[in-house]
């Protein structure tokens, strides 16, 4: 059992005021973030196009 897992179990019974991640492995997942943003950017582009055509 890792120290993060032990800490999670120790704090499980306490009320927390903010969300805390399970742990940070030191990697940056830029590709996953960009893949998640792609549909949002597409939706914004379509909305901007509709506004441009409407006005």
C-alpha positions as CSV (number, residue, x, y, z in Angstrom):
1,X,0.0,0.0,0.0
2,X,1.4,3.4,-1.0
3,X,1.6,6.4,1.3
4,X,-1.1,8.2,-0.8
5,X,-3.5,5.2,-0.3
6,X,-2.8,5.3,3.4
7,X,-3.4,9.0,3.6
8,X,-6.7,8.6,1.6
9,X,-7.9,6.0,4.1
10,X,-6.9,8.1,7.1
11,X,-8.8,11.2,5.7
12,X,-11.8,9.2,4.4
13,X,-13.8,9.8,7.6
14,X,-13.2,13.5,7.7
15,X,-15.3,16.2,6.0
16,X,-13.4,18.1,3.4
17,X,-14.2,21.5,2.0
18,X,-12.6,21.0,-1.4
19,X,-12.0,18.2,-3.9
20,X,-8.7,16.6,-3.6
21,X,-7.3,14.3,-6.3
22,X,-6.3,10.8,-5.5
23,X,-2.7,11.5,-6.3
24,X,-0.3,13.1,-8.7
25,X,2.0,10.9,-10.6
26,X,4.2,13.7,-12.0
27,X,3.2,13.4,-15.6
28,X,1.5,16.1,-17.7
29,X,-1.3,14.8,-19.8
30,X,-1.3,17.6,-22.4
31,X,-2.6,15.3,-25.1
32,X,-5.6,14.3,-23.1
33,X,-6.4,17.9,-22.2
34,X,-6.2,18.9,-25.9
35,X,-8.4,16.0,-27.0
36,X,-11.0,17.1,-24.3
37,X,-10.9,20.7,-25.5
38,X,-11.3,19.9,-29.2
39,X,-15.1,19.3,-29.1
40,X,-15.6,22.5,-27.0
41,X,-13.6,24.6,-29.5
42,X,-15.6,23.1,-32.3
43,X,-18.9,24.0,-30.5
44,X,-17.6,27.6,-30.0
45,X,-16.6,27.8,-33.7
46,X,-20.1,26.7,-34.8
47,X,-21.8,29.2,-32.5
48,X,-19.5,32.0,-33.7
49,X,-20.3,31.1,-37.3
50,X,-24.1,31.2,-36.6
51,X,-23.7,34.6,-35.0
52,X,-21.7,35.8,-37.9
53,X,-24.2,34.7,-40.4
54,X,-27.2,35.9,-38.3
55,X,-25.9,39.5,-37.9
